[in-house]
Each structure stands twice: as structure tokens, then as C-alpha cells.
Amino acid sequence: MSRSRIVVVPVVIASAFATLFFGLGSLAARPGVEVEQIAALRAEIDQLRKVQPAVATGTTGTLLADAAHMAEMGHAAIVEDVKRQLQSEMGLLPLTLIRERRQSFVELYSYDDRGSSSYGTAGYLGNGYFITVKHGVIPLGQEGAADPREITSIKLMHQGRALTARVIDAGDARVEVDPGDWAILKVNEPIDLPPLKVNLDYGFEFADPIFRLGNDYSKGIIVGTGYVGQRTPNKLVTCLTDGHPGVSGGGVLSTDGQLVGIPVGRMQGDFRFSFILPLREEMFAKVKTALP
């Protein structure tokens, strides 16, 4: 932001100018006044200018104090200070933290006995455990079906390998976009991923900024940003963030990078209006690891 500059003229100079201008007006009306008086007044004003020179300053802040502060901080410190203020005011996550958290999510693919497949996202909790959505790994809405569909295989992509996962716990959802639409997966192979830091007490206040990581359109883990709307009667949270196919089961992160929820669905016909399932203690009852 540029700063406009103003010239501060001492009151005595301003008064002298006023005297000159008003005096000149009078002199024009009275041609008998001698020219020497005008010359003497101008000389007096010139002398005042030399004794009290004009001082330039910014329109906001204290110029000298700001300059001294900036000199002490140095360029690198100033940049970091600006970044910190922007992150605080705009709810931004540092790029390094986003990149670190991205490593904790994997692409999820499930296959059924009809030859069909679907894709989503899973977040790593540590010790081989992952959290995702129930509808991504267990067929829903099949009550009373004569020939119910079955999931025959669940794969998690890690460093170019497809790891076999199994469901060890799940919520009671019978339909998608439900507070019981969650599942815990487990892989037996060793896996080198940073576990997510879980926060069960996040408030989801109106307009809180959040960050969503998910397997958008099966194109890999992609970050999206948004804002919290409000809680719904069925204990979900509305959010203005991308709800593209594949992000279900991914992570919803707070501004400090903690896992606070998972995306479970979106409003039909509107990819920008999403539903978030806040994390609850019961989801981790069978997770045999010390959660962060």
C-alpha cells in the first residue's frame, strides 16, 4: 500500500501567508499603498521558511518509529510478521503444514461382486488405522433387497502400491450423508505415513475457515478451502467448500492443522455446498493407538 505525503506548515507560516494574501487583496483595492510593504512581508515569510522548514510525514502511523522498528526487525523478520498476521486474519494455513497434512491421506478404492468400483479418501490415524466414510466401504440402502450387493475388496493407494484394507468398525448409517456414516479401516502391511492430530472438541463456529483434503475425481489428494455454515438437526455441519466426487472420507482440518471432521456428502446439484461429519469419541473405540 502506498502512502500519500503531506507537508506540515507551521502555524506561523500559515498565518503569514494568510496575512500576505489578504493584504494583497487590500493593496489591490488601495493603489496608494507603497510597494515596499509588500516586499518586506515577502522577505519576512522567506525568513520564516528558512528557520522552520516543512516536515514530510505519512498519513498513518509514526514514520520515524515505524522506520526504526523495521530496521531492527530486518527483511526476513518483516516477511514472517506479515505472513503471521495474514494467516491470523484470513484463517490461512502455512503451505508447509498443508503439505505435511496431505501426506496423511490416501486414495481409497472399493470393488463389489457386480464388477463395479467406487473411489473416495481415507485419513491415517496411526498404527495402520484409517478413518473414512461408511458408504465408501459398505453398501447402504439395501434393506429388504433380494440380492444385496457386497464389497469384495478395499484398496488404499500408498506410494504407488495398492494396500488391502479391512473394515474393523463402522457407524449405524443406513443411508449416505448421515451422522453414522463413518468407518475405521486397518491395513496389516507396514506403512510410513504421518498420523493426523485429532481434535474432538472443535466448535465449528459460524464462518470458521476450514481446509478439506480429498481424492477429487480420483485425481489424487487435493486441498480445498471453505467456511463453516451451521449445525444441522441430524448433527452434521454445513460448509461452503468443494464437495467433488471422491472427497468423501477425506479430512476437514482446522486452521492449526488438526483433524476435526470428515466430508460425507454435498447438496444435490451443488458441488460448493458440503456436509461435514464432526469427529466423535465413539468413532475411535476400536482404534488401538494413542491418538495425538
JOJOTA-V66312 format. One record per pair of residues at least 4 apart in sequence whose ideal C-beta (glycine too) atoms are under 7 Angstrom apart, sorted by the first residue. I is the first residue (numbers start at 0). J is the second residue. If there is no record, write none. Layout:
# JOJOTA-V66312
i=I j=J
i=I j=J
This chain:
# JOJOTA-V66312
i=2 j=57
i=2 j=58
i=3 j=58
i=4 j=55
i=5 j=58
i=6 j=53
i=6 j=55
i=7 j=53
i=7 j=54
i=7 j=56
i=8 j=12
i=8 j=13
i=8 j=53
i=9 j=51
i=10 j=14
i=11 j=15
i=11 j=47
i=12 j=16
i=12 j=44
i=12 j=47
i=12 j=48
i=12 j=51
i=13 j=17
i=14 j=18
i=15 j=19
i=15 j=43
i=15 j=44
i=15 j=47
i=16 j=20
i=16 j=44
i=17 j=21
i=18 j=22
i=18 j=40
i=19 j=23
i=19 j=40
i=19 j=44
i=20 j=24
i=21 j=25
i=22 j=26
i=22 j=40
i=23 j=27
i=24 j=28
i=25 j=29
i=26 j=32
i=26 j=37
i=32 j=36
i=34 j=38
i=35 j=39
i=36 j=40
i=37 j=41
i=38 j=42
i=39 j=43
i=40 j=44
i=41 j=45
i=42 j=46
i=43 j=47
i=44 j=48
i=45 j=49
i=46 j=50
i=47 j=51
i=48 j=52
i=56 j=62
i=57 j=62
i=60 j=65
i=61 j=65
i=62 j=66
i=63 j=67
i=64 j=68
i=65 j=69
i=66 j=70
i=67 j=71
i=68 j=72
i=69 j=77
i=72 j=76
i=72 j=77
i=72 j=80
i=73 j=77
i=74 j=78
i=75 j=79
i=76 j=80
i=77 j=81
i=78 j=82
i=79 j=83
i=80 j=84
i=81 j=85
i=82 j=86
i=83 j=87
i=84 j=88
i=85 j=89
i=85 j=91
i=86 j=91
i=86 j=93
i=90 j=208
i=90 j=254
i=92 j=96
i=92 j=97
i=92 j=210
i=92 j=254
i=92 j=256
i=94 j=98
i=95 j=99
i=96 j=100
i=96 j=256
i=97 j=101
i=97 j=210
i=97 j=222
i=99 j=193
i=100 j=212
i=100 j=252
i=100 j=256
i=101 j=212
i=101 j=220
i=101 j=222
i=102 j=192
i=102 j=193
i=103 j=122
i=103 j=123
i=103 j=192
i=103 j=193
i=103 j=194
i=103 j=195
i=104 j=120
i=104 j=121
i=104 j=122
i=104 j=212
i=104 j=220
i=104 j=249
i=104 j=250
i=105 j=121
i=105 j=123
i=105 j=155
i=105 j=156
i=105 j=157
i=106 j=118
i=106 j=120
i=106 j=156
i=106 j=214
i=106 j=217
i=106 j=219
i=107 j=118
i=107 j=119
i=107 j=120
i=107 j=121
i=107 j=131
i=107 j=135
i=107 j=155
i=107 j=214
i=107 j=248
i=108 j=116
i=108 j=118
i=108 j=154
i=109 j=116
i=109 j=117
i=109 j=135
i=109 j=136
i=109 j=150
i=109 j=153
i=110 j=116
i=110 j=151
i=110 j=152
i=111 j=115
i=111 j=148
i=111 j=149
i=111 j=150
i=111 j=151
i=112 j=148
i=112 j=149
i=112 j=151
i=113 j=148
i=117 j=135
i=118 j=214
i=118 j=217
i=118 j=245
i=119 j=131
i=119 j=132
i=119 j=135
i=119 j=214
i=119 j=245
i=119 j=247
i=119 j=248
i=120 j=131
i=120 j=213
i=120 j=214
i=120 j=245
i=120 j=246
i=120 j=247
i=120 j=248
i=120 j=249
i=121 j=129
i=121 j=130
i=121 j=131
i=121 j=155
i=121 j=184
i=121 j=248
i=122 j=129
i=122 j=130
i=122 j=195
i=122 j=249
i=122 j=250
i=122 j=258
i=123 j=129
i=123 j=192
i=123 j=194
i=123 j=195
i=124 j=128
i=124 j=129
i=124 j=130
i=124 j=194
i=124 j=195
i=124 j=286
i=124 j=288
i=124 j=290
i=125 j=194
i=125 j=288
i=126 j=287
i=126 j=288
i=127 j=185
i=127 j=186
i=127 j=187
i=127 j=190
i=128 j=183
i=128 j=185
i=128 j=286
i=128 j=288
i=129 j=155
i=129 j=164
i=129 j=184
i=130 j=181
i=130 j=183
i=130 j=261
i=130 j=282
i=131 j=135
i=131 j=136
i=131 j=182
i=131 j=184
i=131 j=248
i=132 j=180
i=132 j=181
i=132 j=182
i=132 j=247
i=132 j=248
i=132 j=261
i=132 j=263
i=133 j=137
i=133 j=139
i=133 j=169
i=133 j=170
i=133 j=172
i=133 j=180
i=133 j=181
i=133 j=182
i=134 j=139
i=134 j=175
i=134 j=180
i=135 j=247
i=135 j=248
i=136 j=150
i=136 j=153
i=136 j=166
i=136 j=182
i=136 j=184
i=137 j=150
i=137 j=166
i=137 j=169
i=137 j=182
i=138 j=147
i=138 j=148
i=138 j=149
i=138 j=150
i=139 j=172
i=139 j=173
i=139 j=174
i=139 j=175
i=140 j=173
i=140 j=174
i=141 j=147
i=141 j=148
i=142 j=173
i=153 j=164
i=153 j=165
i=153 j=184
i=154 j=161
i=154 j=162
i=154 j=163
i=155 j=162
i=155 j=164
i=155 j=186
i=156 j=161
i=157 j=162
i=157 j=190
i=162 j=186
i=162 j=188
i=162 j=190
i=163 j=186
i=164 j=184
i=164 j=185
i=164 j=186
i=165 j=184
i=165 j=185
i=166 j=182
i=166 j=184
i=167 j=183
i=167 j=184
i=167 j=185
i=167 j=285
i=168 j=182
i=168 j=183
i=168 j=284
i=168 j=285
i=169 j=181
i=169 j=182
i=170 j=179
i=170 j=180
i=170 j=181
i=171 j=179
i=172 j=177
i=172 j=179
i=172 j=180
i=175 j=180
i=175 j=264
i=176 j=180
i=176 j=263
i=176 j=264
i=176 j=274
i=178 j=233
i=178 j=234
i=178 j=235
i=178 j=276
i=180 j=263
i=180 j=276
i=181 j=261
i=181 j=276
i=181 j=282
i=183 j=282
i=183 j=285
i=183 j=286
i=186 j=190
i=194 j=291
i=195 j=250
i=195 j=258
i=196 j=256
i=196 j=257
i=196 j=258
i=196 j=291
i=197 j=257
i=197 j=258
i=197 j=278
i=197 j=290
i=197 j=291
i=198 j=253
i=198 j=257
i=198 j=258
i=198 j=259
i=199 j=278
i=199 j=279
i=199 j=280
i=201 j=253
i=201 j=259
i=201 j=277
i=203 j=207
i=203 j=227
i=203 j=230
i=203 j=236
i=203 j=277
i=204 j=227
i=205 j=227
i=205 j=229
i=206 j=226
i=206 j=227
i=207 j=226
i=207 j=227
i=208 j=224
i=208 j=226
i=208 j=254
i=209 j=225
i=209 j=227
i=209 j=238
i=209 j=240
i=209 j=251
i=209 j=252
i=209 j=253
i=210 j=222
i=210 j=224
i=210 j=252
i=211 j=223
i=211 j=225
i=211 j=240
i=211 j=241
i=211 j=246
i=211 j=249
i=211 j=251
i=211 j=262
i=212 j=220
i=212 j=222
i=212 j=249
i=212 j=250
i=213 j=220
i=213 j=221
i=213 j=245
i=213 j=246
i=213 j=249
i=213 j=262
i=214 j=219
i=214 j=220
i=214 j=245
i=214 j=246
i=214 j=249
i=215 j=221
i=215 j=243
i=215 j=245
i=215 j=246
i=216 j=243
i=216 j=244
i=216 j=245
i=217 j=245
i=223 j=240
i=223 j=241
i=224 j=240
i=225 j=238
i=225 j=239
i=225 j=240
i=226 j=238
i=226 j=239
i=227 j=236
i=227 j=238
i=228 j=237
i=228 j=238
i=228 j=239
i=229 j=237
i=230 j=236
i=231 j=235
i=231 j=236
i=231 j=237
i=235 j=274
i=235 j=275
i=235 j=276
i=236 j=260
i=236 j=275
i=236 j=277
i=237 j=272
i=237 j=274
i=238 j=273
i=238 j=275
i=239 j=271
i=239 j=272
i=240 j=273
i=241 j=270
i=241 j=271
i=242 j=246
i=242 j=262
i=242 j=264
i=242 j=265
i=242 j=270
i=242 j=272
i=242 j=273
i=243 j=270
i=246 j=262
i=247 j=262
i=247 j=263
i=247 j=264
i=248 j=261
i=249 j=261
i=249 j=262
i=250 j=258
i=250 j=261
i=251 j=259
i=251 j=260
i=251 j=261
i=251 j=262
i=251 j=275
i=252 j=256
i=252 j=257
i=252 j=258
i=252 j=259
i=253 j=257
i=253 j=259
i=258 j=278
i=259 j=277
i=259 j=278
i=260 j=275
i=260 j=276
i=260 j=277
i=260 j=278
i=261 j=276
i=262 j=273
i=262 j=275
i=263 j=274
i=263 j=276
i=264 j=274
i=265 j=269
i=265 j=270
i=265 j=272
i=265 j=273
i=265 j=274
i=266 j=272
i=278 j=282
i=283 j=290
i=286 j=290
